[in-house]
Amino acid sequence: MSDREALERIANGRAWEDFCDQLKEAGHKVLAAAPDDPFDRAEGIRYVSRLARNFLRNATERTQPDRIALGHAESPKIGLDNPDYVYAGARLDPSATYRLTGELADAHMIGFGTYSGGLGTPGGLQRDGYLESQALSLDSGGHFEITLSQQPQQGNWLPMGPMTNSLNVRQTLLRRSEQQQAPLQLQRLGESKPPRPLDPARFSGALDRAGQVLVGTVSQFLAWTASFQEHCHEIRPLDPKFLAVAQGDPNTSYNYTYWELAEGEAFVIHLDPPDCEYWNLQIGNHWLESLDFMSFKTHVNHETAVADSNGHVQVVVAGRDPGVPNWLDTAGHS
């Protein structure tokens, strides 16, 4: 689209109308895939509103990579976000070099990833570089410094690619309500540019992308839910075709199922924990949002789970406490 066309679409309101149409389309998709229950349907519309808020914020307030914001306070609930993770991220300019500094604090581990593309786009979210805290060189005080750039660097280096547009950070806190997250600071090196005034043509394109990503993300994860429903109460590895367009942590193995419970029923899961440095098991809603894990016990991990003498873990998903270890509260969901 030419700048002239983009300017016309802003001036006559068509850009905004098109976004509103895409917002309506996302809502219709959710309602068409919703369980026949007012509670789940209301959560579905809330899910669309949360995504719309996130993508609009990215389109209108976080458009300039020169303005560094390593935010985490309002991480969206997408694709069954992990209650053990504190997510943070920032927009990146692939031509720039950045310095990320911090310390581990109470984090069990931290994953740093650079990405291009995005969820809900035709090419999906593509990982360009990944670095785990276990591989970091720390100073005598436990602090680290990471360079983000396309060109290889000495010391801790997180690669960027020619299309890199974002940094995503995942801090793992095993007892999140009791622990302190790692303090992180991101700095762009070199000359700092002042923020640019709003460009109407670019803003028109940003609105288009926000609407397209909204519909694309809703469609993408509705396909996940439909896949999980095909093997209700049977846990299986995530289909690789889904991971191909949602590349997160390359060292994580994802397994999913769908559960449905009537009043008084429970879903009992028998787990022989894998031999790894971290695992967890969580439940979420139909829309692949984590539940209110700060108010309800909706997950266990390798530290919080209670195992028997043989190392076996039994997890019970139920609406009421059955009086056994490793109960996960459905928090009103069926």
Disulfide bonds with the S-S distance in Angstrom:
none
